[in-house]
């Protein structure tokens, strides 16, 4: 949503619209894949924590690393916007 608002409010040249569409689509797919993997890792972490009762910090770290991927995609896509 932050990236969409940045693209929408950038007041860019209409000639760059195809680039904006490709950028938004690629960033959205990358963030969606990151969210999907974060969900899978979170479910596995919850299952492992329920079985062992140990490793909560490690599970949170793994989810943080996966979330960082989505944040990097957002930042790189925002810097790729034409000025």
C-alpha positions in Angstrom: 0.0 0.0 0.0 2.9 2.3 0.8 4.5 1.6 -2.6 1.1 2.0 -4.4 0.7 5.4 -2.8 4.2 6.4 -3.8 3.6 5.4 -7.4 0.2 7.0 -7.5 1.4 10.3 -5.9 4.6 10.6 -7.9 3.0 12.7 -10.7 5.1 11.0 -13.4 5.2 11.4 -17.1 2.5 9.3 -18.9 5.3 7.7 -21.0 6.5 5.9 -17.9 3.2 4.2 -17.2 4.2 0.8 -18.6 7.3 0.9 -16.4 5.1 1.8 -13.4 2.8 -1.1 -14.2 5.7 -3.6 -14.5 7.4 -2.2 -11.4 4.1 -2.5 -9.4 3.4 -6.0 -10.6 7.0 -7.3 -9.9 7.1 -5.7 -6.5 3.6 -7.0 -5.7 4.5 -10.5 -6.7 7.8 -10.4 -4.7 6.0 -9.1 -1.6 3.2 -11.7 -2.0 5.8 -14.5 -2.2 7.4 -13.1 0.9 4.1 -13.0 2.7 3.3 -16.6 1.6 6.7 -17.9 2.9 6.2 -15.9 6.1 2.9 -17.6 6.6 4.4 -21.1 6.0 7.3 -20.3 8.4 5.0 -19.0 11.0 2.8 -22.1 10.8 5.8 -24.3 11.1 7.2 -22.3 14.0 3.9 -22.5 15.8 3.8 -26.2 15.3 7.4 -26.7 16.5 6.8 -24.4 19.5 3.7 -26.4 20.5 5.7 -29.7 20.3 8.9 -28.6 22.1 8.1 -25.4 24.0 11.6 -24.1 23.0 13.1 -21.8 20.4 10.6 -18.9 20.4 13.4 -16.4 19.7 14.7 -18.3 16.8 11.3 -18.6 15.2 10.8 -14.8 15.6 14.2 -14.2 14.0 13.3 -16.4 11.0 10.0 -14.4 10.5 11.9 -11.2 10.8 14.4 -12.2 8.0 11.5 -13.1 5.7 9.8 -9.8 6.5 13.0 -8.0 5.6 12.8 -9.3 2.1 9.4 -7.5 1.6 10.8 -4.3 3.1 13.8 -4.4 0.8 11.6 -5.0 -2.2 9.5 -2.0 -1.2 12.5 0.3 -0.7 14.2 -0.8 -4.0 11.0 -0.3 -5.9 10.5 3.2 -4.5 14.0 4.1 -5.4 13.5 2.7 -8.9 10.6 5.2 -9.6 11.6 7.7 -12.2 12.1 11.2 -10.9 
